[in-house]
Amino acid sequence: MKDGKQVWNSSVGGINLIPFKALVVDEIDGNVITETRLLTIEDLPKGEVLIKVIYSSVNYKDALACNPNGNIVKKYPFIPGIDLAGIVITSEDDHFQEGDEVLVTGYELGVSHFGGFSLYAKVSSKWVVKLPQGLSLKEAMIIGTAGFTAALSVHELQESGVHPEKGPILVTGSTGGVGSLSVAILSKLGYEVVASTGKSDMKEHLLGLGAARVISREELIPDKILTLDKQLWAGVIDCVGGKSLSYILSSTQYEGTIAISGLTGGIELNTTVLPFILRGIRLIGIDSVYTSMPIRKIIWGLLGSKLKPAMLDKMCTEISLEQIPDVLPSILKGESRGRMIVKL
């Protein structure tokens, strides 16, 4: 801004020094603060694609980024937000044109590169996915990294031959972002879903998402875990890990598949090779950060068509940029429900 007037520059889509809002995490005198600030395009890091962000979403990793002990941010000041969806303003890559609707998740967006809690973002063109048919920008962010992880998990089950007729699918941590979207996607595809949760008041919510049955997480942590127990699950989407995974391995059906993406239950795994070599069980790790672009495009395409959960709008709460700091404590405590999206 110069003498109170807007400055325009066609090299950045008509925007040069016009101030815009962003949520910034900064360290001042040894204290980490999170606040809304006015920035300009010149404050953003390098990137071939300039995007006007329309929606972002709030995730556990975002809450960690705003926490001084979160071990996410390495250099201040920083803009969190591991998801974003918006409109291309300018692009140095011919694959993207001004006006394209796009989304970005993964590739350390909001972790080592300024993220989506900003009206504008500059990113590498190698990270950008064109918005698939069947999804709006808002729906893409209700899905976000959590839904992408859920869809990738479901895809792995299907690729391993775990189809609805095989039997029930267990989803752990089912009230979280990945868990709740997994329940909704699996239910849409005709699977019998058993949702595990530690929140007794969320039973009706999970049944509403399509779960056939809701069980307590304590049922997955028996006092004694057998090497091979009764075969219960044709497949599992595990968003928790830890001790419950040891039991899940012992109780998964012959040639069943477990797709694991979570570690809130801990990173240790006490098991033997017997579930793998006597029952042919597959344990597949799900990483949504560095998923290759060809697979990423396939999964997002499926989310726009076959895997898109019903009633997405009912699965989210919409907030403003300024409200983000207020909701972070509940996310860190695991008290949030469903998805939370940010309207920029």
Salt bridges, closest charged atoms under 4 A:
ASP26 OD2 - ARG37 NH2 3.03
GLU35 OE2 - ARG37 NE 2.63
ASP83 OD2 - ARG339 NH2 3.61
ASP93 OD1 - HIS95 ND1 2.74
GLU139 OE2 - LYS308 NZ 3.03
ASP201 OD2 - ARG337 NH2 2.36
GLU218 OE2 - ARG217 NE 3.74
GLU318 OE1 - LYS138 NZ 3.35
GLU322 OE2 - LYS21 NZ 2.87
